[in-house]
């Protein structure tokens, strides 16, 4: 790779497209923080009302983007009409690809006209809000499913001198094969302008659709999960340890519940049973307790809402990492938040039966387990009896899940997370967006 000619730009801009949930912003937040320290302007674009509401209900993320910093600009481009039109465009686009109709003489011209109208509208609205940046070398972030949308083509065509990063929306581990030895993928093709950022090679092989994600123009970069780096977590880890040491002097035990509502993974009755059994087992074994209920971003009509008048049950709208600093233990209904808690040393019980709900679970012989149990970051509880047993183990024995017993896959993930900035900075330097590399992300 030959370094591009030119000098470092005086005005450097990072453009962030958010469309689904707060998880998108959460995953890239350490990178954005790093870019701010590198004197980048930051334009965060909310494409839907849903993602705007999702970020607002996460106080850590919301406070960060609303800090007093003239370099941060928040832009809302969503509307009911536009979101409906883009949804229709996306479905039509995927339909044409699936059934190989894009080049049909009758259909193709009609769809092309419709897409061109939407493209013109979108790019006009975008340029009105962010100005004429398309000739600059910007850094553009989107969640990786955006690769499947016509909107990504429109933006890439207009900002063709920019760097594009496509990111996950959570640190969930998608692979089921934790024992496979994966290539290190240390090299970077810096001649490319589009980069798929993922935690681990195993996740890429599990998600690869052999279409957009498999494109040769898309460089695959495995950097762990930036929010799990020691530099990002250090203060939170210290705060969490300090809180748990005070358990004997406090009147009550704080239990963080990482909830999951009914939907594609749980039916209504299963969700209700998880909530009722959790409350019942805790009431039975712990005389003084406080529940901190962190709902899943897509948890609507939650059964927890029936307990709003119970002073011991608090529905909270903060980041899991912040909440974990106020928790003695956590109970997870199968969420990636279990890993957040584990990184702070908070013991986690995973109350969830993968045999009853096998979707996206890991098969072992004739039964199922979960990826978080395979990683060694949770205590398993398939039913209320196992929930009670694990709860007593933590409370009575002061049990903590040993960090050294985590699976090697998890350890590799954390190692990569501590070096995420190395590859990001190499990419930025290749475009003269920074002048020198840092040896430590805290610099």
VEXLUM-276037 format. One line per field, with one value per residue (C-alpha): x, y, z negated; residue in one letter; residue number from 1. Coordinates in Angstrom, 3 decimals, m for minus. Layout:
! residues N
u = (X|...)
v = (Y|...)
w = (Z|...)
r = (a|...)
k = (NUM|...)
END
This chain:
! residues 443
u = (0.000|1.379|0.388|m1.824|m0.440|m1.505|m1.486|m3.622|m6.985|m7.634|m11.300|m11.944|m15.473|m16.930|m20.500|m22.552|m25.773|m28.006|m31.126|m32.000|m31.237|m28.912|m26.708|m25.231|m23.986|m22.908|m20.618|m18.775|m18.736|m15.089|m14.047|m16.006|m14.501|m11.054|m11.832|m13.025|m9.693|m8.098|m9.950|m12.624|m16.004|m18.785|m22.164|m24.606|m27.554|m30.707|m32.525|m35.576|m37.734|m37.150|m33.378|m33.693|m36.012|m33.722|m30.693|m32.713|m33.596|m29.926|m28.685|m24.966|m25.178|m27.586|m25.402|m22.331|m23.773|m25.300|m22.057|m20.996|m18.783|m19.118|m17.645|m20.728|m23.801|m27.013|m29.215|m32.636|m33.636|m36.487|m40.185|m43.135|m43.410|m39.709|m39.288|m42.239|m40.832|m37.390|m38.909|m40.745|m37.532|m35.585|m38.158|m38.420|m34.627|m34.207|m37.099|m35.495|m32.157|m33.665|m35.583|m32.982|m35.374|m33.169|m32.260|m35.718|m36.713|m40.063|m39.316|m35.846|m36.742|m39.711|m37.683|m34.762|m37.032|m38.492|m35.045|m33.642|m36.422|m35.718|m31.980|m32.430|m34.730|m32.446|m29.237|m30.925|m32.188|m28.762|m26.848|m29.153|m28.216|m24.522|m23.406|m21.198|m18.887|m18.954|m15.615|m13.897|m12.256|m14.850|m15.093|m18.578|m20.090|m23.138|m24.319|m23.327|m26.922|m26.866|m24.812|m28.060|m29.896|m30.058|m29.232|m25.696|m25.131|m26.405|m24.105|m21.084|m21.555|m21.672|m18.891|m16.564|m13.390|m14.378|m13.666|m16.661|m16.835|m19.634|m20.141|m22.162|m25.009|m24.050|m21.163|m23.221|m21.147|m22.741|m20.514|m21.322|m17.939|m15.726|m13.126|m12.164|m8.768|m9.188|m6.575|m5.141|m6.015|m3.245|m2.845|m4.893|m5.631|m5.458|m6.221|m9.845|m12.233|m14.863|m14.129|m16.312|m15.491|m16.262|m15.283|m13.853|m13.373|m15.809|m18.636|m17.904|m18.077|m21.390|m22.925|m21.436|m24.316|m22.100|m23.471|m22.722|m20.630|m18.552|m17.714|m14.027|m14.286|m15.130|m12.067|m12.754|m11.175|m11.417|m10.882|m12.808|m15.388|m13.909|m16.070|m14.421|m10.945|m9.200|m8.831|m12.583|m13.569|m10.952|m12.909|m16.112|m14.318|m12.929|m16.323|m17.982|m15.453|m15.837|m19.630|m19.630|m17.187|m19.815|m22.445|m22.098|m22.685|m25.715|m29.272|m30.205|m28.763|m29.031|m29.958|m29.655|m32.071|m31.183|m34.636|m35.921|m39.524|m41.792|m41.067|m39.056|m37.189|m39.784|m43.552|m45.743|m46.161|m42.435|m41.605|m44.223|m42.858|m39.298|m40.425|m42.660|m40.138|m37.325|m39.341|m40.553|m37.115|m35.484|m38.283|m37.997|m34.228|m33.241|m35.089|m33.949|m33.398|m33.712|m34.353|m32.802|m34.711|m32.980|m35.416|m34.253|m34.407|m37.240|m39.088|m42.560|m45.619|m43.272|m44.688|m42.415|m44.779|m47.294|m44.988|m44.472|m46.005|m43.561|m40.843|m38.325|m38.666|m37.080|m37.170|m34.006|m32.865|m29.106|m26.260|m25.687|m22.067|m23.204|m25.911|m23.450|m21.415|m24.444|m25.196|m24.185|m25.236|m27.122|m29.799|m29.908|m32.762|m30.177|m28.711|m25.268|m25.397|m24.157|m20.735|m20.855|m21.434|m18.759|m16.145|m16.789|m16.573|m20.306|m21.526|m24.289|m26.979|m28.405|m32.028|m33.151|m33.921|m32.273|m33.969|m37.390|m36.316|m33.676|m33.639|m29.994|m28.825|m25.833|m26.564|m24.600|m25.601|m29.355|m29.715|m28.956|m26.865|m26.206|m23.144|m22.609|m22.455|m19.964|m17.866|m17.862|m19.230|m22.515|m23.948|m26.648|m30.222|m32.770|m35.569|m36.567|m34.831|m31.511|m32.130|m32.508|m29.424|m27.270|m28.665|m27.785|m24.340|m23.634|m25.255|m24.181|m20.780|m19.852|m19.233|m17.567|m17.158|m13.385|m12.073|m9.313|m11.905|m13.374|m13.171|m10.150|m12.507|m13.587|m9.982|m9.063|m11.997|m10.791|m7.205|m8.428|m10.566|m7.489|m5.841|m8.791|m7.260|m4.135|m5.939|m8.304|m5.380|m3.539|m6.599|m6.908|m3.217|m3.350|m5.718|m3.679|m6.489|m4.002|m0.321|1.044|0.010|m0.497|0.971|m1.813|m5.514|m5.504|m3.057)
v = (0.000|3.360|6.252|8.701|12.043|15.184|16.690|15.981|17.721|20.679|19.769|16.095|14.783|11.517|10.908|8.334|6.877|5.318|3.446|0.556|0.906|2.413|m0.669|0.775|3.882|1.843|m0.364|2.500|4.949|4.312|4.860|8.105|9.268|8.540|10.524|13.499|13.483|13.455|16.713|15.197|16.858|14.399|14.405|11.839|11.266|9.598|8.007|6.761|7.885|4.516|4.841|8.386|7.164|4.199|6.431|8.828|5.988|5.127|7.891|7.163|7.370|10.291|12.254|11.607|12.939|15.947|16.981|20.589|20.118|22.216|19.359|17.177|17.830|15.800|15.528|13.909|12.808|10.475|10.931|8.594|9.091|8.765|5.670|4.034|4.859|3.571|0.398|m0.193|0.517|m1.973|m4.756|m4.226|m4.184|m7.463|m9.046|m8.221|m9.633|m12.791|m13.656|m12.308|m9.755|m6.655|m7.034|m7.891|m5.514|m4.486|m4.413|m2.895|0.498|0.971|0.169|2.328|5.373|4.781|4.312|7.388|9.530|8.266|8.708|12.320|13.095|11.502|13.079|16.485|16.259|15.040|17.839|20.450|19.244|18.424|20.789|19.978|17.320|14.861|16.029|15.622|12.517|11.733|8.726|7.235|4.704|2.489|m0.796|m3.681|m4.566|m1.206|m2.998|m4.649|m1.351|0.887|3.844|2.544|2.647|6.223|7.440|5.542|6.986|10.561|10.200|8.042|9.569|8.712|5.760|3.564|1.502|m1.068|m2.208|m4.652|m3.380|m5.496|m7.607|m10.784|m13.825|m15.351|m18.334|m21.692|m23.256|m21.930|m24.677|m23.844|m22.252|m19.136|m17.366|m14.272|m11.879|m9.491|m7.865|m4.904|m3.964|m0.201|0.420|m0.389|2.236|0.010|m1.898|m4.414|m4.203|m7.330|m8.764|m12.093|m14.058|m16.657|m14.154|m13.255|m16.880|m17.281|m14.143|m14.246|m14.134|m14.817|m11.585|m8.111|m9.335|m11.506|m8.679|m8.433|m4.651|m4.994|m5.451|m7.589|m6.224|m8.017|m5.669|m7.233|m4.962|m1.538|m1.073|m4.152|m2.611|m2.077|1.642|2.072|m0.126|0.744|3.357|1.313|m1.809|0.054|1.573|m1.851|m3.481|m0.677|m1.026|m4.799|m4.494|m2.472|m5.245|m6.042|m2.419|m1.918|m2.793|m4.367|m6.314|m4.841|m7.314|m6.221|m8.051|m8.058|m8.722|m9.993|m9.552|m11.762|m11.965|m14.212|m15.869|m15.985|m16.345|m14.292|m17.054|m17.832|m14.152|m13.929|m17.051|m15.729|m12.499|m14.155|m16.852|m14.312|m12.185|m15.213|m16.834|m13.575|m12.752|m16.234|m16.108|m12.459|m10.419|m7.008|m6.468|m3.959|m4.982|m2.883|m3.914|m3.205|m3.946|m5.119|m2.278|m4.094|m5.154|m3.659|m4.503|m6.046|m8.031|m5.995|m3.075|m4.768|m4.067|m0.322|0.311|m2.034|0.107|m2.750|m3.062|m0.232|m0.058|1.802|3.531|3.546|1.720|m1.805|m0.984|1.894|m0.234|m3.041|m0.692|m0.567|m4.318|m7.163|m9.722|m9.942|m12.233|m12.410|m13.689|m14.561|m11.232|m10.023|m7.723|m10.704|m10.087|m6.424|m7.492|m10.166|m7.665|m5.702|m8.821|m8.943|m12.570|m13.370|m16.036|m16.822|m17.760|m19.166|m22.641|m23.092|m26.484|m24.871|m21.939|m23.332|m20.491|m19.341|m21.641|m23.997|m27.675|m30.171|m33.724|m34.005|m30.842|m27.119|m24.690|m20.969|m19.215|m17.380|m20.675|m21.987|m18.859|m19.455|m16.026|m17.051|m19.509|m21.564|m21.832|m23.566|m23.519|m22.000|m24.743|m24.031|m20.284|m20.649|m22.844|m20.344|m17.389|m18.992|m19.888|m16.223|m14.752|m17.291|m18.274|m14.837|m16.603|m14.876|m16.387|m16.880|m14.782|m17.325|m20.017|m18.178|m19.934|m19.191|m17.634|m15.059|m14.399|m13.823|m11.444|m9.394|m9.396|m8.029|m5.461|m4.078|m3.429|m2.135|1.305|m0.088|m1.131|1.849|4.253|2.478|2.943|6.619|7.287|5.665|8.496|11.219|11.767|11.537|12.325|9.895|6.621|6.274|3.363|3.358|4.126|6.259|8.702)
w = (0.000|0.983|m1.236|0.628|1.681|m0.099|m3.544|m6.546|m6.201|m8.502|m8.885|m9.421|m9.726|m10.971|m9.770|m11.672|m10.247|m12.922|m11.880|m14.213|m17.905|m20.496|m20.119|m16.922|m18.742|m21.744|m19.664|m17.960|m20.879|m21.894|m18.260|m18.052|m21.335|m19.931|m16.769|m18.809|m20.609|m17.160|m16.335|m14.083|m13.740|m14.496|m12.737|m14.134|m11.798|m13.128|m10.195|m12.124|m15.021|m16.645|m16.882|m18.213|m20.974|m21.677|m22.252|m24.409|m26.781|m27.311|m29.591|m29.129|m25.341|m25.423|m27.842|m25.707|m22.471|m24.271|m25.956|m25.476|m22.460|m19.328|m17.296|m17.859|m15.718|m15.962|m12.852|m12.492|m8.983|m9.843|m9.158|m8.875|m5.106|m4.396|m6.570|m4.794|m1.339|m2.216|m3.634|m0.359|1.561|m0.558|m0.212|3.543|3.875|1.964|3.886|7.228|6.087|4.600|7.747|10.173|11.660|11.673|15.325|16.635|19.403|17.915|14.183|14.181|15.741|13.395|10.290|11.479|11.790|8.317|6.766|8.538|7.113|3.588|4.040|5.176|2.252|m0.312|0.915|1.161|m2.426|m3.574|m1.831|m3.363|m6.836|m6.582|m3.841|m0.901|m2.368|0.498|1.881|m1.492|m2.896|m5.528|m7.805|m7.503|m9.933|m9.381|m10.844|m8.565|m7.493|m5.671|m3.008|m1.947|m1.443|1.649|m0.635|m1.085|2.681|2.843|0.090|1.386|4.877|3.561|0.972|3.024|1.570|m1.991|m4.272|m5.101|m8.284|m8.683|m12.273|m14.412|m16.571|m19.592|m20.930|m20.520|m19.503|m16.403|m15.777|m17.346|m16.599|m19.386|m18.957|m15.387|m14.846|m12.727|m10.641|m12.311|m9.426|m10.463|m7.037|m5.860|m2.264|m2.684|0.981|0.233|m1.073|m2.692|m5.900|m7.726|m11.452|m13.457|m16.803|m15.681|m12.426|m13.734|m13.655|m10.045|m8.933|m10.759|m9.230|m5.731|m3.251|m0.216|1.231|m0.122|m3.074|m0.759|1.657|2.549|2.286|m1.409|m3.628|m6.695|m9.884|m13.237|m16.163|m19.039|m20.642|m21.479|m24.573|m26.122|m25.991|m29.345|m28.671|m28.140|m31.096|m33.719|m35.685|m35.465|m36.723|m39.722|m40.507|m40.267|m42.614|m45.133|m45.141|m45.643|m48.555|m50.431|m50.341|m54.067|m55.058|m52.827|m53.845|m50.507|m47.602|m44.106|m41.386|m37.775|m35.454|m31.762|m30.432|m27.104|m26.032|m23.986|m20.282|m17.996|m20.881|m23.677|m23.635|m25.973|m28.547|m28.694|m29.213|m31.962|m33.671|m33.626|m35.294|m37.900|m38.825|m39.110|m41.522|m43.488|m43.934|m44.992|m47.458|m48.923|m49.519|m49.952|m52.587|m51.333|m47.624|m44.805|m41.232|m38.467|m35.333|m32.048|m29.258|m25.870|m23.282|m21.492|m24.646|m24.326|m26.460|m29.006|m31.905|m34.160|m33.566|m35.873|m38.813|m38.399|m41.846|m43.574|m45.162|m44.985|m41.192|m39.220|m35.423|m34.445|m31.249|m31.558|m29.847|m31.144|m31.964|m34.190|m35.806|m36.477|m38.690|m41.010|m41.008|m43.301|m40.712|m37.425|m36.021|m32.229|m30.077|m27.360|m26.261|m25.205|m28.227|m30.229|m28.684|m29.721|m33.324|m33.159|m32.003|m35.232|m37.394|m38.191|m38.527|m36.037|m36.172|m32.756|m33.405|m30.080|m28.732|m25.312|m24.888|m25.155|m22.959|m20.555|m18.015|m17.540|m20.336|m20.223|m19.733|m21.824|m20.997|m21.479|m23.541|m23.349|m25.309|m24.882|m23.518|m26.820|m28.722|m26.173|m26.708|m30.460|m31.413|m33.100|m35.609|m33.826|m35.051|m32.832|m35.418|m38.744|m40.748|m39.012|m39.357|m43.119|m43.372|m41.440|m43.393|m46.735|m45.445|m44.713|m47.823|m50.450|m49.070|m47.697|m44.401|m41.472|m38.010|m37.595|m34.727|m34.018|m33.280|m30.320|m26.962|m24.755|m22.198|m24.776|m25.741|m22.077|m21.787|m24.755|m23.461|m20.114|m21.928|m23.673|m20.310|m18.294|m17.741|m16.040|m12.860|m12.891|m13.047|m10.239|m8.040|m8.962|m8.415|m4.971|m3.947|m5.670|m8.174|m11.022|m11.029|m13.584|m15.191|m18.919|m20.849|m23.449|m22.971|m26.111|m24.514)
r = (x|x|x|x|x|x|x|x|x|x|x|x|x|x|x|x|x|x|x|x|x|x|x|x|x|x|x|x|x|x|x|x|x|x|x|x|x|x|x|x|x|x|x|x|x|x|x|x|x|x|x|x|x|x|x|x|x|x|x|x|x|x|x|x|x|x|x|x|x|x|x|x|x|x|x|x|x|x|x|x|x|x|x|x|x|x|x|x|x|x|x|x|x|x|x|x|x|x|x|x|x|x|x|x|x|x|x|x|x|x|x|x|x|x|x|x|x|x|x|x|x|x|x|x|x|x|x|x|x|x|x|x|x|x|x|x|x|x|x|x|x|x|x|x|x|x|x|x|x|x|x|x|x|x|x|x|x|x|x|x|x|x|x|x|x|x|x|x|x|x|x|x|x|x|x|x|x|x|x|x|x|x|x|x|x|x|x|x|x|x|x|x|x|x|x|x|x|x|x|x|x|x|x|x|x|x|x|x|x|x|x|x|x|x|x|x|x|x|x|x|x|x|x|x|x|x|x|x|x|x|x|x|x|x|x|x|x|x|x|x|x|x|x|x|x|x|x|x|x|x|x|x|x|x|x|x|x|x|x|x|x|x|x|x|x|x|x|x|x|x|x|x|x|x|x|x|x|x|x|x|x|x|x|x|x|x|x|x|x|x|x|x|x|x|x|x|x|x|x|x|x|x|x|x|x|x|x|x|x|x|x|x|x|x|x|x|x|x|x|x|x|x|x|x|x|x|x|x|x|x|x|x|x|x|x|x|x|x|x|x|x|x|x|x|x|x|x|x|x|x|x|x|x|x|x|x|x|x|x|x|x|x|x|x|x|x|x|x|x|x|x|x|x|x|x|x|x|x|x|x|x|x|x|x|x|x|x|x|x|x|x|x|x|x|x|x|x|x|x|x|x|x|x|x|x|x|x|x|x|x|x|x|x|x|x|x|x|x|x|x|x|x|x|x|x|x|x|x|x|x|x|x|x|x|x|x|x|x|x|x|x|x|x)
k = (1|2|3|4|5|6|7|8|9|10|11|12|13|14|15|16|17|18|19|20|21|22|23|24|25|26|27|28|29|30|31|32|33|34|35|36|37|38|39|40|41|42|43|44|45|46|47|48|49|50|51|52|53|54|55|56|57|58|59|60|61|62|63|64|65|66|67|68|69|70|71|72|73|74|75|76|77|78|79|80|81|82|83|84|85|86|87|88|89|90|91|92|93|94|95|96|97|98|99|100|101|102|103|104|105|106|107|108|109|110|111|112|113|114|115|116|117|118|119|120|121|122|123|124|125|126|127|128|129|130|131|132|133|134|135|136|137|138|139|140|141|142|143|144|145|146|147|148|149|150|151|152|153|154|155|156|157|158|159|160|161|162|163|164|165|166|167|168|169|170|171|172|173|174|175|176|177|178|179|180|181|182|183|184|185|186|187|188|189|190|191|192|193|194|195|196|197|198|199|200|201|202|203|204|205|206|207|208|209|210|211|212|213|214|215|216|217|218|219|220|221|222|223|224|225|226|227|228|229|230|231|232|233|234|235|236|237|238|239|240|241|242|243|244|245|246|247|248|249|250|251|252|253|254|255|256|257|258|259|260|261|262|263|264|265|266|267|268|269|270|271|272|273|274|275|276|277|278|279|280|281|282|283|284|285|286|287|288|289|290|291|292|293|294|295|296|297|298|299|300|301|302|303|304|305|306|307|308|309|310|311|312|313|314|315|316|317|318|319|320|321|322|323|324|325|326|327|328|329|330|331|332|333|334|335|336|337|338|339|340|341|342|343|344|345|346|347|348|349|350|351|352|353|354|355|356|357|358|359|360|361|362|363|364|365|366|367|368|369|370|371|372|373|374|375|376|377|378|379|380|381|382|383|384|385|386|387|388|389|390|391|392|393|394|395|396|397|398|399|400|401|402|403|404|405|406|407|408|409|410|411|412|413|414|415|416|417|418|419|420|421|422|423|424|425|426|427|428|429|430|431|432|433|434|435|436|437|438|439|440|441|442|443)
END
